[in-house]
Amino acid sequence: MSVDDVMVKPVRTFLEGSDLKHPESEPYRVSRSRMMELRGNGLVEHVGAGPEPEAPDALSAEDSQAATAVPRRRGRPPKPR
């Protein structure tokens, strides 16, 4: 296990490459960045003896306030009439 690998356990069913992962699956090893991506989508939780890695703080306080000021649209744009 490399320094950048962590153990994760699936909490929802999803396809990881060609493997189907589900809540009954055994914990498996992924990179820290992949774990952050999967955890952000609500698919896995961190397991293991080490401390849980934290997401890097990419936005400053001003940027985070600006990002939350405008709501994002979700889904497809409406069809033109």
Backbone atoms as SQL, in Angstrom:
CREATE TABLE atoms (id INTEGER PRIMARY KEY, chain TEXT, resi INTEGER, resn TEXT, atom TEXT, x REAL, y REAL, z REAL);
INSERT INTO atoms VALUES
  (1, 'A', 1, 'MET', 'N', 0.859, -1.170, 0.000),
  (2, 'A', 1, 'MET', 'CA', 0.000, 0.000, 0.000),
  (3, 'A', 1, 'MET', 'C', 0.903, 1.232, 0.000),
  (4, 'A', 2, 'SER', 'N', 0.717, 2.095, -0.981),
  (5, 'A', 2, 'SER', 'CA', 1.548, 3.293, -1.058),
  (6, 'A', 2, 'SER', 'C', 1.027, 4.351, -0.082),
  (7, 'A', 3, 'VAL', 'N', 1.787, 5.393, 0.097),
  (8, 'A', 3, 'VAL', 'CA', 1.437, 6.461, 1.028),
  (9, 'A', 3, 'VAL', 'C', 0.149, 7.155, 0.597),
  (10, 'A', 4, 'ASP', 'N', -0.087, 7.230, -0.700),
  (11, 'A', 4, 'ASP', 'CA', -1.262, 7.937, -1.202),
  (12, 'A', 4, 'ASP', 'C', -2.497, 7.057, -1.330),
  (13, 'A', 5, 'ASP', 'N', -2.431, 5.801, -0.893),
  (14, 'A', 5, 'ASP', 'CA', -3.585, 4.909, -0.971),
  (15, 'A', 5, 'ASP', 'C', -4.323, 4.868, 0.353),
  (16, 'A', 6, 'VAL', 'N', -5.642, 4.743, 0.271),
  (17, 'A', 6, 'VAL', 'CA', -6.492, 4.613, 1.455),
  (18, 'A', 6, 'VAL', 'C', -7.481, 3.478, 1.212),
  (19, 'A', 7, 'MET', 'N', -8.077, 2.983, 2.281),
  (20, 'A', 7, 'MET', 'CA', -9.080, 1.929, 2.182),
  (21, 'A', 7, 'MET', 'C', -10.460, 2.570, 2.278),
  (22, 'A', 8, 'VAL', 'N', -11.352, 2.129, 1.399),
  (23, 'A', 8, 'VAL', 'CA', -12.721, 2.636, 1.389),
  (24, 'A', 8, 'VAL', 'C', -13.694, 1.474, 1.383),
  (25, 'A', 9, 'LYS', 'N', -14.901, 1.729, 1.893),
  (26, 'A', 9, 'LYS', 'CA', -15.975, 0.737, 1.891),
  (27, 'A', 9, 'LYS', 'C', -17.164, 1.348, 1.176),
  (28, 'A', 10, 'PRO', 'N', -17.717, 0.636, 0.192),
  (29, 'A', 10, 'PRO', 'CA', -18.891, 1.158, -0.514),
  (30, 'A', 10, 'PRO', 'C', -20.098, 1.305, 0.420),
  (31, 'A', 11, 'VAL', 'N', -20.860, 2.359, 0.228),
  (32, 'A', 11, 'VAL', 'CA', -22.102, 2.560, 0.979),
  (33, 'A', 11, 'VAL', 'C', -23.315, 2.540, 0.046),
  (34, 'A', 12, 'ARG', 'N', -23.070, 2.606, -1.256),
  (35, 'A', 12, 'ARG', 'CA', -24.111, 2.489, -2.287),
  (36, 'A', 12, 'ARG', 'C', -23.570, 1.620, -3.401),
  (37, 'A', 13, 'THR', 'N', -24.443, 1.079, -4.216),
  (38, 'A', 13, 'THR', 'CA', -24.030, 0.235, -5.332),
  (39, 'A', 13, 'THR', 'C', -23.591, 1.116, -6.501),
  (40, 'A', 14, 'PHE', 'N', -22.419, 0.777, -7.077),
  (41, 'A', 14, 'PHE', 'CA', -21.903, 1.499, -8.234),
  (42, 'A', 14, 'PHE', 'C', -20.910, 0.619, -8.966),
  (43, 'A', 15, 'LEU', 'N', -20.569, 1.007, -10.183),
  (44, 'A', 15, 'LEU', 'CA', -19.631, 0.271, -11.009),
  (45, 'A', 15, 'LEU', 'C', -18.277, 0.948, -10.933),
  (46, 'A', 16, 'GLU', 'N', -17.266, 0.222, -10.470),
  (47, 'A', 16, 'GLU', 'CA', -15.891, 0.716, -10.364),
  (48, 'A', 16, 'GLU', 'C', -15.083, -0.033, -11.409),
  (49, 'A', 17, 'GLY', 'N', -14.879, 0.599, -12.559),
  (50, 'A', 17, 'GLY', 'CA', -14.222, -0.111, -13.668),
  (51, 'A', 17, 'GLY', 'C', -15.141, -1.221, -14.144),
  (52, 'A', 18, 'SER', 'N', -14.683, -2.464, -14.063),
  (53, 'A', 18, 'SER', 'CA', -15.536, -3.588, -14.458),
  (54, 'A', 18, 'SER', 'C', -16.083, -4.326, -13.241),
  (55, 'A', 19, 'ASP', 'N', -15.833, -3.787, -12.024),
  (56, 'A', 19, 'ASP', 'CA', -16.305, -4.422, -10.791),
  (57, 'A', 19, 'ASP', 'C', -17.532, -3.704, -10.254),
  (58, 'A', 20, 'LEU', 'N', -18.535, -4.487, -9.881),
  (59, 'A', 20, 'LEU', 'CA', -19.725, -3.935, -9.252),
  (60, 'A', 20, 'LEU', 'C', -19.481, -3.878, -7.752),
  (61, 'A', 21, 'LYS', 'N', -19.508, -2.685, -7.189),
  (62, 'A', 21, 'LYS', 'CA', -19.309, -2.498, -5.751),
  (63, 'A', 21, 'LYS', 'C', -20.671, -2.244, -5.115),
  (64, 'A', 22, 'HIS', 'N', -20.893, -2.832, -3.934),
  (65, 'A', 22, 'HIS', 'CA', -22.142, -2.654, -3.219),
  (66, 'A', 22, 'HIS', 'C', -21.850, -2.634, -1.729),
  (67, 'A', 23, 'PRO', 'N', -22.798, -2.234, -0.885),
  (68, 'A', 23, 'PRO', 'CA', -22.530, -2.102, 0.547),
  (69, 'A', 23, 'PRO', 'C', -22.004, -3.373, 1.217),
  (70, 'A', 24, 'GLU', 'N', -22.297, -4.535, 0.667),
  (71, 'A', 24, 'GLU', 'CA', -21.809, -5.785, 1.245),
  (72, 'A', 24, 'GLU', 'C', -20.398, -6.134, 0.780),
  (73, 'A', 25, 'SER', 'N', -19.830, -5.357, -0.155),
  (74, 'A', 25, 'SER', 'CA', -18.479, -5.608, -0.665),
  (75, 'A', 25, 'SER', 'C', -17.443, -5.360, 0.423),
  (76, 'A', 26, 'GLU', 'N', -16.304, -6.036, 0.280),
  (77, 'A', 26, 'GLU', 'CA', -15.180, -5.823, 1.183),
  (78, 'A', 26, 'GLU', 'C', -14.559, -4.447, 0.910),
  (79, 'A', 27, 'PRO', 'N', -13.940, -3.835, 1.916),
  (80, 'A', 27, 'PRO', 'CA', -13.209, -2.587, 1.672),
  (81, 'A', 27, 'PRO', 'C', -12.098, -2.822, 0.649),
  (82, 'A', 28, 'TYR', 'N', -11.785, -1.811, -0.126),
  (83, 'A', 28, 'TYR', 'CA', -10.745, -1.928, -1.139),
  (84, 'A', 28, 'TYR', 'C', -9.902, -0.665, -1.168),
  (85, 'A', 29, 'ARG', 'N', -8.750, -0.755, -1.806),
  (86, 'A', 29, 'ARG', 'CA', -7.753, 0.313, -1.819),
  (87, 'A', 29, 'ARG', 'C', -7.939, 1.202, -3.044),
  (88, 'A', 30, 'VAL', 'N', -7.881, 2.523, -2.812),
  (89, 'A', 30, 'VAL', 'CA', -7.914, 3.509, -3.892),
  (90, 'A', 30, 'VAL', 'C', -6.961, 4.648, -3.532),
  (91, 'A', 31, 'SER', 'N', -6.666, 5.497, -4.495),
  (92, 'A', 31, 'SER', 'CA', -5.845, 6.672, -4.214),
  (93, 'A', 31, 'SER', 'C', -6.672, 7.678, -3.412),
  (94, 'A', 32, 'ARG', 'N', -5.986, 8.573, -2.732),
  (95, 'A', 32, 'ARG', 'CA', -6.689, 9.588, -1.937),
  (96, 'A', 32, 'ARG', 'C', -7.593, 10.451, -2.815),
  (97, 'A', 33, 'SER', 'N', -7.114, 10.812, -3.989),
  (98, 'A', 33, 'SER', 'CA', -7.927, 11.664, -4.867),
  (99, 'A', 33, 'SER', 'C', -9.180, 10.924, -5.339),
  (100, 'A', 34, 'ARG', 'N', -9.046, 9.632, -5.640),
  (101, 'A', 34, 'ARG', 'CA', -10.217, 8.837, -6.054),
  (102, 'A', 34, 'ARG', 'C', -11.194, 8.696, -4.896),
  (103, 'A', 35, 'MET', 'N', -10.675, 8.515, -3.680),
  (104, 'A', 35, 'MET', 'CA', -11.532, 8.410, -2.509),
  (105, 'A', 35, 'MET', 'C', -12.329, 9.696, -2.315),
  (106, 'A', 36, 'MET', 'N', -11.670, 10.847, -2.494),
  (107, 'A', 36, 'MET', 'CA', -12.372, 12.121, -2.345),
  (108, 'A', 36, 'MET', 'C', -13.483, 12.258, -3.381),
  (109, 'A', 37, 'GLU', 'N', -13.218, 11.807, -4.596),
  (110, 'A', 37, 'GLU', 'CA', -14.228, 11.853, -5.653),
  (111, 'A', 37, 'GLU', 'C', -15.406, 10.942, -5.325),
  (112, 'A', 38, 'LEU', 'N', -15.120, 9.700, -4.947),
  (113, 'A', 38, 'LEU', 'CA', -16.183, 8.742, -4.626),
  (114, 'A', 38, 'LEU', 'C', -16.971, 9.179, -3.399),
  (115, 'A', 39, 'ARG', 'N', -16.275, 9.672, -2.381),
  (116, 'A', 39, 'ARG', 'CA', -16.946, 10.117, -1.166),
  (117, 'A', 39, 'ARG', 'C', -17.800, 11.354, -1.447),
  (118, 'A', 40, 'GLY', 'N', -17.315, 12.235, -2.313),
  (119, 'A', 40, 'GLY', 'CA', -18.095, 13.414, -2.679),
  (120, 'A', 40, 'GLY', 'C', -19.396, 13.063, -3.364),
  (121, 'A', 41, 'ASN', 'N', -19.412, 11.923, -4.058),
  (122, 'A', 41, 'ASN', 'CA', -20.623, 11.452, -4.720),
  (123, 'A', 41, 'ASN', 'C', -21.461, 10.546, -3.817),
  (124, 'A', 42, 'GLY', 'N', -21.034, 10.379, -2.559),
  (125, 'A', 42, 'GLY', 'CA', -21.805, 9.580, -1.605),
  (126, 'A', 42, 'GLY', 'C', -21.729, 8.088, -1.856),
  (127, 'A', 43, 'LEU', 'N', -20.655, 7.607, -2.484),
  (128, 'A', 43, 'LEU', 'CA', -20.554, 6.187, -2.826),
  (129, 'A', 43, 'LEU', 'C', -19.747, 5.365, -1.838),
  (130, 'A', 44, 'VAL', 'N', -18.787, 5.982, -1.133),
  (131, 'A', 44, 'VAL', 'CA', -17.926, 5.235, -0.223),
  (132, 'A', 44, 'VAL', 'C', -17.723, 6.014, 1.073),
  (133, 'A', 45, 'GLU', 'N', -17.192, 5.300, 2.072),
  (134, 'A', 45, 'GLU', 'CA', -16.720, 5.948, 3.292),
  (135, 'A', 45, 'GLU', 'C', -15.311, 5.463, 3.555),
  (136, 'A', 46, 'HIS', 'N', -14.516, 6.301, 4.187),
  (137, 'A', 46, 'HIS', 'CA', -13.129, 5.980, 4.494),
  (138, 'A', 46, 'HIS', 'C', -13.083, 4.971, 5.641),
  (139, 'A', 47, 'VAL', 'N', -12.295, 3.932, 5.507),
  (140, 'A', 47, 'VAL', 'CA', -12.079, 2.973, 6.585),
  (141, 'A', 47, 'VAL', 'C', -10.586, 2.805, 6.772),
  (142, 'A', 48, 'GLY', 'N', -10.162, 2.431, 7.962),
  (143, 'A', 48, 'GLY', 'CA', -8.754, 2.204, 8.198),
  (144, 'A', 48, 'GLY', 'C', -8.296, 2.824, 9.494),
  (145, 'A', 49, 'ALA', 'N', -7.029, 2.577, 9.826),
  (146, 'A', 49, 'ALA', 'CA', -6.478, 3.024, 11.095),
  (147, 'A', 49, 'ALA', 'C', -6.055, 4.480, 11.064),
  (148, 'A', 50, 'GLY', 'N', -5.669, 4.989, 9.904),
  (149, 'A', 50, 'GLY', 'CA', -5.158, 6.351, 9.800),
  (150, 'A', 50, 'GLY', 'C', -6.255, 7.386, 9.860),
  (151, 'A', 51, 'PRO', 'N', -5.868, 8.648, 10.017),
  (152, 'A', 51, 'PRO', 'CA', -6.865, 9.720, 10.024),
  (153, 'A', 51, 'PRO', 'C', -7.487, 9.880, 8.644),
  (154, 'A', 52, 'GLU', 'N', -8.723, 10.310, 8.633),
  (155, 'A', 52, 'GLU', 'CA', -9.429, 10.505, 7.374),
  (156, 'A', 52, 'GLU', 'C', -8.853, 11.720, 6.656),
  (157, 'A', 53, 'PRO', 'N', -8.485, 11.574, 5.376),
  (158, 'A', 53, 'PRO', 'CA', -7.940, 12.718, 4.648),
  (159, 'A', 53, 'PRO', 'C', -9.004, 13.780, 4.438),
  (160, 'A', 54, 'GLU', 'N', -8.570, 15.020, 4.447),
  (161, 'A', 54, 'GLU', 'CA', -9.491, 16.129, 4.246),
  (162, 'A', 54, 'GLU', 'C', -9.336, 16.674, 2.836),
  (163, 'A', 55, 'ALA', 'N', -10.412, 17.250, 2.333),
  (164, 'A', 55, 'ALA', 'CA', -10.372, 17.850, 1.007),
  (165, 'A', 55, 'ALA', 'C', -9.497, 19.094, 1.052),
  (166, 'A', 56, 'PRO', 'N', -8.710, 19.332, 0.017),
  (167, 'A', 56, 'PRO', 'CA', -7.911, 20.561, -0.001),
  (168, 'A', 56, 'PRO', 'C', -8.828, 21.773, -0.096),
  (169, 'A', 57, 'ASP', 'N', -8.466, 22.832, 0.614),
  (170, 'A', 57, 'ASP', 'CA', -9.270, 24.041, 0.622),
  (171, 'A', 57, 'ASP', 'C', -8.873, 24.885, -0.584),
  (172, 'A', 58, 'ALA', 'N', -9.561, 24.668, -1.699),
  (173, 'A', 58, 'ALA', 'CA', -9.193, 25.304, -2.960),
  (174, 'A', 58, 'ALA', 'C', -9.683, 26.754, -3.043),
  (175, 'A', 59, 'LEU', 'N', -10.774, 27.084, -2.361),
  (176, 'A', 59, 'LEU', 'CA', -11.345, 28.422, -2.473),
  (177, 'A', 59, 'LEU', 'C', -10.994, 29.264, -1.262),
  (178, 'A', 60, 'SER', 'N', -10.679, 30.513, -1.501),
  (179, 'A', 60, 'SER', 'CA', -10.477, 31.439, -0.388),
  (180, 'A', 60, 'SER', 'C', -11.848, 31.845, 0.145),
  (181, 'A', 61, 'ALA', 'N', -11.887, 32.601, 1.215),
  (182, 'A', 61, 'ALA', 'CA', -13.152, 33.014, 1.812),
  (183, 'A', 61, 'ALA', 'C', -13.970, 33.855, 0.836),
  (184, 'A', 62, 'GLU', 'N', -13.321, 34.762, 0.098),
  (185, 'A', 62, 'GLU', 'CA', -14.042, 35.597, -0.867),
  (186, 'A', 62, 'GLU', 'C', -14.599, 34.754, -2.004),
  (187, 'A', 63, 'ASP', 'N', -13.799, 33.804, -2.513),
  (188, 'A', 63, 'ASP', 'CA', -14.252, 32.960, -3.614),
  (189, 'A', 63, 'ASP', 'C', -15.417, 32.077, -3.194),
  (190, 'A', 64, 'SER', 'N', -15.376, 31.540, -1.975),
  (191, 'A', 64, 'SER', 'CA', -16.449, 30.655, -1.532),
  (192, 'A', 64, 'SER', 'C', -17.748, 31.421, -1.354),
  (193, 'A', 65, 'GLN', 'N', -17.678, 32.688, -0.889),
  (194, 'A', 65, 'GLN', 'CA', -18.878, 33.494, -0.764),
  (195, 'A', 65, 'GLN', 'C', -19.448, 33.810, -2.139),
  (196, 'A', 66, 'ALA', 'N', -18.597, 34.107, -3.101),
  (197, 'A', 66, 'ALA', 'CA', -19.056, 34.395, -4.457),
  (198, 'A', 66, 'ALA', 'C', -19.653, 33.155, -5.102),
  (199, 'A', 67, 'ALA', 'N', -19.070, 31.995, -4.840),
  (200, 'A', 67, 'ALA', 'CA', -19.562, 30.752, -5.437),
  (201, 'A', 67, 'ALA', 'C', -20.925, 30.374, -4.879),
  (202, 'A', 68, 'THR', 'N', -21.201, 30.692, -3.621),
  (203, 'A', 68, 'THR', 'CA', -22.483, 30.341, -3.026),
  (204, 'A', 68, 'THR', 'C', -23.550, 31.390, -3.277),
  (205, 'A', 69, 'ALA', 'N', -23.174, 32.564, -3.761),
  (206, 'A', 69, 'ALA', 'CA', -24.141, 33.632, -3.986),
  (207, 'A', 69, 'ALA', 'C', -25.050, 33.341, -5.179),
  (208, 'A', 70, 'VAL', 'N', -24.547, 32.663, -6.193),
  (209, 'A', 70, 'VAL', 'CA', -25.327, 32.388, -7.390),
  (210, 'A', 70, 'VAL', 'C', -25.683, 30.895, -7.412),
  (211, 'A', 71, 'PRO', 'N', -26.975, 30.565, -7.364),
  (212, 'A', 71, 'PRO', 'CA', -27.337, 29.145, -7.384),
  (213, 'A', 71, 'PRO', 'C', -27.038, 28.530, -8.752),
  (214, 'A', 72, 'ARG', 'N', -26.609, 27.297, -8.732),
  (215, 'A', 72, 'ARG', 'CA', -26.325, 26.595, -9.979),
  (216, 'A', 72, 'ARG', 'C', -27.584, 25.936, -10.505),
  (217, 'A', 73, 'ARG', 'N', -27.718, 25.918, -11.814),
  (218, 'A', 73, 'ARG', 'CA', -28.842, 25.225, -12.435),
  (219, 'A', 73, 'ARG', 'C', -28.488, 23.776, -12.585),
  (220, 'A', 74, 'ARG', 'N', -29.418, 22.913, -12.336),
  (221, 'A', 74, 'ARG', 'CA', -29.199, 21.490, -12.480),
  (222, 'A', 74, 'ARG', 'C', -30.081, 20.946, -13.590),
  (223, 'A', 75, 'GLY', 'N', -29.575, 19.916, -14.244),
  (224, 'A', 75, 'GLY', 'CA', -30.357, 19.285, -15.303),
  (225, 'A', 75, 'GLY', 'C', -30.150, 19.951, -16.645),
  (226, 'A', 76, 'ARG', 'N', -30.969, 19.574, -17.565),
  (227, 'A', 76, 'ARG', 'CA', -30.876, 20.109, -18.921),
  (228, 'A', 76, 'ARG', 'C', -31.449, 21.519, -18.981),
  (229, 'A', 77, 'PRO', 'N', -30.912, 22.301, -19.916),
  (230, 'A', 77, 'PRO', 'CA', -31.542, 23.614, -20.113),
  (231, 'A', 77, 'PRO', 'C', -32.899, 23.423, -20.767),
  (232, 'A', 78, 'PRO', 'N', -33.822, 24.338, -20.562),
  (233, 'A', 78, 'PRO', 'CA', -35.141, 24.194, -21.169),
  (234, 'A', 78, 'PRO', 'C', -35.063, 24.248, -22.689),
  (235, 'A', 79, 'LYS', 'N', -35.955, 23.537, -23.325),
  (236, 'A', 79, 'LYS', 'CA', -36.009, 23.525, -24.800),
  (237, 'A', 79, 'LYS', 'C', -36.548, 24.862, -25.293),
  (238, 'A', 80, 'PRO', 'N', -35.942, 25.389, -26.357),
  (239, 'A', 80, 'PRO', 'CA', -36.496, 26.644, -26.922),
  (240, 'A', 80, 'PRO', 'C', -37.847, 26.406, -27.549),
  (241, 'A', 81, 'ARG', 'N', -38.711, 27.390, -27.458),
  (242, 'A', 81, 'ARG', 'CA', -40.068, 27.235, -28.017),
  (243, 'A', 81, 'ARG', 'C', -40.169, 27.846, -29.371);
